[in-house]
Amino acid sequence: MQTTRPSELRNLGPKSDAMLASVGIHTHAELAARGAIDAFVALKRAGQPVSLNLLWALEGALTGRHWRDVARDDRLRLLNELEARGLHL
């Protein structure tokens, strides 16, 4: 069975791989199972240096879109989801 590392997805690279591995996400399937919001929250709570650009990149990686398109089109929805999970930036 072949596994796809997060860095092989659009918008993500080796730094993203390392950060995601620190919270137990090593494959595309694991990232998809957690979702962009849950992965971002886990990274933030683990003390990783996250920014909203990473959230846009994670969502874009999972949906096959450029992170700038995510930031433009999904910003409010994603920020509301973060707030609903008790994460205030």
N, C-alpha and C positions, 0 to 999 in steps of 0.2 A: 504494500500500500504506500503510495506516494503522499507525502504531506507538504503543504505549501507553507513556508514561513511567512510571517507578516511582512517582512521586508521585500518579499516578492510581489506584494500587492501595490497597487497604485497609491501614491502619496507617502508610503512608509519606507524607511531605510534601516540601516544597521542600528542606529540609536533607538529607533522605535522598537526593534527586535529586543534589544537589551532591556529596555524599560518594561515592555510587556512580559518578558521572561521573569522579571522580578516579582510579578504578581501571578505567575503560573500560566501565562498565555504564551504558547510556543508555536502554535499553528494557526492557519486561517480558520480551520474548523473551530478551534477553541475561542478565537476572537469572535466568530459569528455566533457561537453559542452564548457568549457573554453580552455581545452587542457593544456598540460604541460608547453609550452612556455608562454602562456598568464597568467597562474596562477603564474608562477615564476616571470614574469615581474611585475605583480600586487603586489606580496609579496615584491619584491625589492623596488618598488616605495613607498610602504607603510612603509618602514623602517624596515622590518623584517630582522633578521640576516640570510640571505640565503647564501648558498654555491653551487658550481656546483654539489656537491653530492646530494643536494636536487633536482636539476633539473633532474639528472639521476634517482633518486627515483620516482619522479612524472611520468616521461615517462615510467619507468618500471611498476609502479602501473597501468597505463592505458593500457599497452600492455602485462601484465602478465609475465614480465621478471625481473630477478634480476638486481639491479641497476648497478652492475659491468659489466654485459653484455651490458647494454645500454651505459655505459661509453666507453667501448671498441669498440662497433659497430656503435654508432650513435653520438659520440662526435662532430665530425666536422660539421655534419648537424645541430645539435642543437645549437652549437656555432654560426654558420652562421645565423640561424634564430634569435638568440638574437641580433646579430649585425644589422641585417636588421630591427629590431624593435627599434634600437637606444640605446640598452643597451650594454655598454662596461664594462667588469669586470676587 
